Amino acid sequence: MVKTTVILDDDLYKRLVEEAIERYGSTRTLSKLINEKLRESRGPGGGSQKKRSTVKLGKELNPAEIEGMIDSGWREATSWKR
């Protein structure tokens, strides 16, 4: 499990909190709800299908640059003290 910070729009956050409370009776399950929704969005198999994601950075990156950014981010995240 990885802990990360995600910035949500206010309206989206409000809807997620309401759904978490409705389903589970608490906002402590917000992560559980978000994980479920992400798995559902991946389709059958909860992520076995590969989907193309688009992120606007203001410039185009080639696959090697993208892999380098992923590797760099992963190394940084795994070096954090818990």
Secondary structure as a PSIPRED ss2 file (coil, helix, strand):
# PSIPRED VFORMAT (PSIPRED V4.0)

   1 M C   1.000  0.000  0.000
   2 V C   1.000  0.000  0.000
   3 K C   1.000  0.000  0.000
   4 T C   1.000  0.000  0.000
   5 T C   1.000  0.000  0.000
   6 V C   1.000  0.000  0.000
   7 I C   1.000  0.000  0.000
   8 L C   1.000  0.000  0.000
   9 D C   1.000  0.000  0.000
  10 D H   0.000  1.000  0.000
  11 D H   0.000  1.000  0.000
  12 L H   0.000  1.000  0.000
  13 Y H   0.000  1.000  0.000
  14 K H   0.000  1.000  0.000
  15 R H   0.000  1.000  0.000
  16 L H   0.000  1.000  0.000
  17 V H   0.000  1.000  0.000
  18 E H   0.000  1.000  0.000
  19 E H   0.000  1.000  0.000
  20 A H   0.000  1.000  0.000
  21 I H   0.000  1.000  0.000
  22 E H   0.000  1.000  0.000
  23 R H   0.000  1.000  0.000
  24 Y H   0.000  1.000  0.000
  25 G C   1.000  0.000  0.000
  26 S C   1.000  0.000  0.000
  27 T H   0.000  1.000  0.000
  28 R H   0.000  1.000  0.000
  29 T H   0.000  1.000  0.000
  30 L H   0.000  1.000  0.000
  31 S H   0.000  1.000  0.000
  32 K H   0.000  1.000  0.000
  33 L H   0.000  1.000  0.000
  34 I H   0.000  1.000  0.000
  35 N H   0.000  1.000  0.000
  36 E H   0.000  1.000  0.000
  37 K H   0.000  1.000  0.000
  38 L H   0.000  1.000  0.000
  39 R H   0.000  1.000  0.000
  40 E H   0.000  1.000  0.000
  41 S H   0.000  1.000  0.000
  42 R C   1.000  0.000  0.000
  43 G C   1.000  0.000  0.000
  44 P C   1.000  0.000  0.000
  45 G C   1.000  0.000  0.000
  46 G C   1.000  0.000  0.000
  47 G C   1.000  0.000  0.000
  48 S C   1.000  0.000  0.000
  49 Q C   1.000  0.000  0.000
  50 K C   1.000  0.000  0.000
  51 K C   1.000  0.000  0.000
  52 R C   1.000  0.000  0.000
  53 S C   1.000  0.000  0.000
  54 T C   1.000  0.000  0.000
  55 V C   1.000  0.000  0.000
  56 K C   1.000  0.000  0.000
  57 L C   1.000  0.000  0.000
  58 G C   1.000  0.000  0.000
  59 K C   1.000  0.000  0.000
  60 E C   1.000  0.000  0.000
  61 L C   1.000  0.000  0.000
  62 N C   1.000  0.000  0.000
  63 P H   0.000  1.000  0.000
  64 A H   0.000  1.000  0.000
  65 E H   0.000  1.000  0.000
  66 I H   0.000  1.000  0.000
  67 E H   0.000  1.000  0.000
  68 G H   0.000  1.000  0.000
  69 M H   0.000  1.000  0.000
  70 I H   0.000  1.000  0.000
  71 D H   0.000  1.000  0.000
  72 S H   0.000  1.000  0.000
  73 G H   0.000  1.000  0.000
  74 W H   0.000  1.000  0.000
  75 R H   0.000  1.000  0.000
  76 E H   0.000  1.000  0.000
  77 A H   0.000  1.000  0.000
  78 T H   0.000  1.000  0.000
  79 S H   0.000  1.000  0.000
  80 W C   1.000  0.000  0.000
  81 K C   1.000  0.000  0.000
  82 R C   1.000  0.000  0.000
